[in-house]
Every structure is written in C-alpha cells, then in structure tokens.
Amino acid sequence: MTAAALQQAIKARKLPPVIYLYGGEAFLRQQALQQIEKAVLTPGSEDFNRHVFHGKGIPLEQVNEAVLTLPAFAEKRLVVVKDAQSLVAADLDSLRAYIENPVEQTCLVFSGEKIDSRRKFFQILKKKMPWSSSNLSLRDSSLPSFAIISMVLITV
C-alpha cells in the first residue's frame, strides 16, 4: 500500500486489518499512527479499544489476546506495537497465525524504523498482499518542506 492509498483508506475509514509502518523518520510514523487512530476509534471508546505495546520484551500473549478481543462499544479496536524493529524473530513468528487470518474488527499496527524481509513474518505479509512502497521526499507535494524521509507502508 502506498502512502497515498493509506491516506485514502484513512479518509474512507476502510483500513486493512494489519498495517506495518516503517521508515527513518519517527515524526511521520507518529503522524500516520495518529491519523489511523482517529479513523479507527470511536470518540469516547479509546480507553476500551486502544492497546499500545512497546518493542522488545513485550508479552506476545497480551498482544495476541488484544487482537483477538472484540471491540467494546465500537466497531473497531486498535492494537499498536511500537518499536517493532526490536521484536525478535520468535516473537514475530508467534503472530504469524494472526497475520494469516486477521480479525476484521481489529486494526493491528506495527511501527518501527526498519524491517528484516528475510524473516518469515514479513514473507507472509508479502504473500498476503504484494508490497508497495512510497519514497517520500521534498518533491512529494503532500509533505511539508522540512520533511525528508523514506517511509514504506505495508498492509495485509
């Protein structure tokens, strides 16, 4: 999914069930995450339907439990895994079953600086949907003039 396609999905509030945001610029990843959050969560239901986990050492059982739990008082639930580049291969592999069959009422968002496409986790993402990338730069009219980055969006 390209950055433009993600923006269209956000505006239409029709996001894929799994999104992996990565790129060197944390500010743009955070901006995209905030936009996704506004599109997914119903105002007033954030406390019930938003779970945020951070990087290495997170209990993957809790992530699995969060993505499989149905939303409360809303249509969708948002589960965010920040610093996803810190997850070890075994942790990512434990989420493979979910990636192969995601819950439509949950939007799972990974956010990190980079990916390792040699891992089985990313190979499954590649099989589920061909990857599209968008190299954002100053020439991209959708970016402010001070933002220079390379950012790739992967979705299932």
C-alpha positions as CSV (number, residue, x, y, z in Angstrom):
1,M,0.0,0.0,0.0
2,T,1.4,3.4,-0.9
3,A,1.3,6.4,1.3
4,A,-1.4,7.9,-0.9
5,A,-3.5,4.7,-0.7
6,L,-3.2,4.7,3.1
7,Q,-4.4,8.3,3.2
8,Q,-7.4,7.4,1.1
9,A,-8.2,4.4,3.3
10,I,-7.9,6.7,6.4
11,K,-10.3,9.2,4.9
12,A,-12.7,6.5,3.9
13,R,-12.3,4.8,7.3
14,K,-11.6,1.5,5.5
15,L,-8.3,0.4,6.8
16,P,-6.8,-3.0,6.3
17,P,-6.7,-5.3,9.4
18,V,-2.8,-5.2,9.6
19,I,-0.5,-2.3,8.8
20,Y,3.2,-2.1,9.2
21,L,4.6,1.5,9.1
22,Y,8.3,1.9,8.9
23,G,10.9,4.5,7.9
24,G,13.6,6.5,9.4
25,E,11.5,9.5,10.4
26,A,9.7,8.9,13.7
27,F,7.7,12.1,13.3
28,L,5.9,10.9,10.1
29,R,5.3,7.4,11.5
30,Q,3.7,9.1,14.6
31,Q,1.6,11.3,12.4
32,A,0.3,8.4,10.4
33,L,-0.4,6.5,13.6
34,Q,-2.4,9.4,14.9
35,Q,-4.5,9.6,11.7
36,I,-5.1,5.8,11.8
37,E,-6.2,6.1,15.5
38,K,-8.7,8.9,14.6
39,A,-10.1,6.8,11.7
40,V,-10.4,3.5,13.7
41,L,-11.5,4.6,17.2
42,T,-14.9,5.9,18.0
43,P,-14.6,9.1,20.2
44,G,-15.2,8.1,23.8
45,S,-14.2,4.4,23.3
46,E,-10.4,4.9,23.2
47,D,-9.9,3.6,26.8
48,F,-11.7,0.3,25.9
49,N,-10.4,-0.2,22.4
50,R,-6.8,1.0,22.2
51,H,-3.8,-1.1,23.3
52,V,-0.3,0.1,22.8
53,F,2.7,-2.1,23.3
54,H,6.4,-1.1,23.1
55,G,9.2,-3.1,21.5
56,K,11.5,-5.8,22.7
57,G,10.4,-7.9,25.6
58,I,6.6,-7.3,25.3
59,P,4.5,-10.2,26.3
60,L,3.2,-11.5,23.0
61,E,0.4,-13.4,24.7
62,Q,-1.0,-10.0,25.6
63,V,-0.7,-8.8,22.0
64,N,-2.4,-11.9,20.8
65,E,-5.2,-11.5,23.4
66,A,-5.7,-7.9,22.5
67,V,-6.0,-8.5,18.7
68,L,-8.5,-11.4,19.3
69,T,-10.7,-9.4,21.7
70,L,-13.7,-7.9,20.1
71,P,-14.2,-4.1,20.4
72,A,-16.3,-2.7,23.3
73,F,-19.0,-0.1,22.4
74,A,-17.5,0.5,19.0
75,E,-17.0,-1.1,15.6
76,K,-13.2,-1.5,15.7
77,R,-10.3,-2.0,18.1
78,L,-6.8,-0.6,17.6
79,V,-3.7,-2.5,18.7
80,V,-0.3,-0.8,18.2
81,V,3.1,-2.3,18.5
82,K,5.7,0.5,18.6
83,D,9.4,-0.1,18.1
84,A,8.5,-3.2,16.2
85,Q,12.1,-3.5,14.8
86,S,13.1,-4.5,18.3
87,L,10.9,-7.7,18.3
88,V,12.9,-10.9,17.9
89,A,12.1,-13.3,15.1
90,A,10.4,-15.8,17.6
91,D,8.1,-13.0,18.8
92,L,7.1,-12.1,15.2
93,D,6.6,-15.7,14.3
94,S,4.2,-16.1,17.2
95,L,1.9,-13.6,15.4
96,R,2.0,-15.4,12.0
97,A,-1.2,-17.2,12.6
98,Y,-3.0,-13.9,13.2
99,I,-1.4,-12.3,10.2
100,E,-2.7,-15.2,8.0
101,N,-6.2,-14.8,9.4
102,P,-6.8,-11.4,11.0
103,V,-9.9,-10.3,12.8
104,E,-11.7,-7.7,10.7
105,Q,-12.9,-5.7,13.8
106,T,-9.2,-5.1,14.8
107,C,-6.6,-2.9,13.2
108,L,-3.1,-4.1,14.2
109,V,-0.5,-1.5,13.5
110,F,3.2,-2.2,13.8
111,S,5.5,0.9,13.8
112,G,9.3,0.7,13.5
113,E,12.4,2.1,11.9
114,K,13.1,-0.8,9.6
115,I,12.1,-4.4,8.7
116,D,14.1,-7.6,8.0
117,S,12.4,-9.1,4.9
118,R,14.3,-12.3,5.5
119,R,12.0,-13.2,8.4
120,K,9.1,-15.5,7.9
121,F,6.7,-12.9,9.3
122,F,7.5,-10.5,6.5
123,Q,7.4,-13.2,3.9
124,I,3.8,-14.0,5.0
125,L,2.9,-10.3,4.7
126,K,4.4,-10.3,1.2
127,K,2.3,-13.4,0.2
128,K,-0.9,-11.9,1.6
129,M,-0.5,-8.8,-0.5
130,P,2.2,-7.5,-2.8
131,W,4.2,-4.8,-1.1
132,S,4.1,-1.3,-2.4
133,S,6.4,1.4,-1.2
134,S,6.5,5.1,-1.4
135,N,9.7,7.1,-1.1
136,L,8.6,10.4,0.4
137,S,10.8,13.4,-0.2
138,L,10.7,17.2,-0.7
139,R,9.4,16.6,-4.2
140,D,6.3,15.0,-2.7
141,S,3.7,17.8,-2.6
142,S,1.9,16.1,0.3
143,L,4.8,16.7,2.7
144,P,5.8,19.9,4.4
145,S,9.0,21.4,3.0
146,F,11.1,20.4,6.1
147,A,10.3,16.7,6.0
148,I,12.8,14.5,4.1
149,I,12.5,10.7,4.7
150,S,12.0,7.3,3.2
151,M,8.9,5.6,4.5
152,V,7.3,2.4,3.4
153,L,3.8,1.2,4.3
154,I,3.0,-2.5,4.3
155,T,-0.5,-3.7,4.7
156,V,-2.3,-7.0,4.7
